[in-house]
Amino acid sequence: MLFRSIVLVGHSDGASIAACYADAAPDARLAGIVLIAPHFFVEDFSLAEIAKAKVAYETTDLRAKLARWHAHVDQAFRGWNEAWLDPRFKAGFDLRGSLANIRAPILTIQGADDQYGTLAQIEAVEIFARESAARSRLILPDVKHAPHREATAATVAAIAGFVATL
């Protein structure tokens, strides 16, 4: 099946990947991009929370909760956690330059209480994305890192409204 028009939707690192694709691979089919809690650079705030997640994984029921979503939960968690906590990652991870060539409209969604990134991640899109790319944002109060789970109705409504404008 060949798609004539696509909207990329990504969450967390998946949102970062969607943005990098939109920047690196001009695709005439790309009608828009929805970035939910994206990461474009490393914040000390995020690293402190990721370190707390490691402790929680080792000492609480976090592993069991994540196992519902991941067939290989240890590999998934450690692959994410250990990569982010490696000091070389902080020194080398900066995707802000990967926003400059995005031409498609962008909707960013972030929880105001996101424990893994501040609003500076959303502001990076507004600063670095191409001026011709229409940008809009939704900041959800009392929501952490998973707006699609914590504020499902508001997140879906925002995405549907965004898509309707494309």
Buried (B, 14 or more C-beta within 10 A) or exposed (E): EEEEEEBBBBBBBBBBBBBBBBBEEEEEEBBBBBBBBBBBBBBEBBBEBBEEBBEEBEEEEBBEEBBEEEEEBEEBBEEBBEEBBEEEEBEEBEBBEBBEBBBBBBBBBBBEEBBBBBBEBBEBBBEBBBEEBBBBBBBBEEBBBBBBEBBEEBBEEBBEEBBEEE
